[in-house]
Amino acid sequence: MTNTVKAEFSEILEYLDSFTNYERKVNADSNDFGLDGIKRLLQRCNNPQNDFKAIHIAGTKGKGSTATMIAMILQESGLRVGLYTSPHLIDIRERIKINNELVSKEFFCKCFNELQIKQGITNANNDEHQFTYFEIITALAFIAFSKSIVDVAIIETGLGGRLDATNIINPTVCGITPISIDHTTQLGSSIENIAAEKGGIIKPAIPTIFGKQTNKAKKILKNIATKNNCPYIFFGEENFNYELSKEITSINDSQIIDIITPKTIHKDIKMSVLGTHQLHNATLACTISSSFLEQTKREIKTENIKSAFNKIKLPGRIEVISSSPWMLLDGAHNKASILALIDTIEQRFLTNNKAKVNFIVAFAKDKDIEEMLKTIIPVAENITITEFNHPRCQSAEKVAKLVSELSFTNIKINKNSIDAIIDMKSQTKNNDLICITGSLYLVGEIHRIRDKYKFRS
């Protein structure tokens, strides 16, 4: 790669940072979102989103993991697959992958320059043509997928669904992962409100596959699907489930399941990722993939599913980064995700041994921190509160106050996340566990330096 490309890529990143980025804003609300900007942006680029088939994924928990699984299954089925997810941990190109590879910096620059020439985008200081960071990255991804002639692109919503910039596509299949309380300022404070926003991706007559939902969310989603006259199925109904075919007896055991879809049963699927919730995500991904392949006159094969799950890696999703002592890195940032994390810790580390669990946590200001702490505290031996470099990060002092109010006393503040890990590691026995969680931004910070500090299993 030439120095010119490196410089151009850096300049583009700096330029993108001049646009409004709601991932970095604390007080964004529903009035800040809409489809007018992305429509204008894409129309002037000849609507690249219409050049490829798409699968649209929304939900609260597991949408990124599910989207990644779908992409790998379809790739192993012989398709050229685009994948658009957010946020990224280290490199913005993590958001735009083709056949599980980051696009090159050269190609990223080429797509951005094409977008800029056709649209004439200007930064946020120009009121005439204001676009958001997410709208520009979304348009750039669509251009990349169009130019790469993908067979299908898996598109994950950024926030919500109805007013999300990705909701401009015409998908072949829609999928909605479990819905829980999160992003209440933007989506509403009730499950019903959030389900209505997420359900906004449902399109007339387009098959929609739903993950496991609460009764309240299910009622809302079912009504939307019925009004849109689209075929739909919910996890747990009509031959849509999984069965565990091998019991987990040790920390290193792989989960092996039979995936039950409406068309067939895929037996003995070995999972390379941790967490019972990932078994649900895998089942949802297989069912969505099966629906897409069926509609495009292709067949889903068990051997391709096995190959896909053998290759899948999900950075920052209950990721083991050390085994001496055990260290888990997880981007859980709402109560439902923390519950899934704790369930995995109890199953893997606490059932057959007496391991102690030490937590290093940091949270964003707009999250329900108290509810997450209530879930963590019952299994915690010690809690170190740290911070990450982001405007949405809640101060360690405020988090510590919440922990104290919940009558937990083994707490420490160390605002430098690296120092926090080094300190905790020096005090943790090899058979015990350190769990780093609370935010994907914290996870990204650790990923940037993990090799330097040998945080690797």
Secondary structure, 3 states (H helix, E strand, C coil): CCHHHHHHHHHHHHHHCCCECCCCCCCCCHHHCCCHHHHHHHHCCCCHHHHCEEEEEECCCCHHHHHHHHHHHHHHCCCCEEEECCCCCCCHHHHEEECCEECCHHHHHHHHHHHHHHHCCCCCCCHHHCCEHHHHHHHHHHHHHHHCCCCEEEEECCCCCCCCCCCCCCCCEEEECCCCCCCHHHHCCCHHHHHHHHHHHCCCCCCEEECCCCHHHHHHHHHHHHHCCCCEEECCCCCCEEEEEECCCCCCCCEEEEEECCCCEEEEEEECCCCHHHHHHHHHHHHHHHHHHHHCCCCCCHHHHHHHHHHCCCCCCCEEEEECCEEEECCCCCHHHHHHHHHHHHHHHHCCCCCCEEEEECCECCCCHHHHHHHHHHHCCEEEECCCCCCCECCHHHHHHHHHHCCCCCEEECCCHHHHHHHHHHCCCCCCEEEEECCHHHHHHHHHHCCCCCCCC
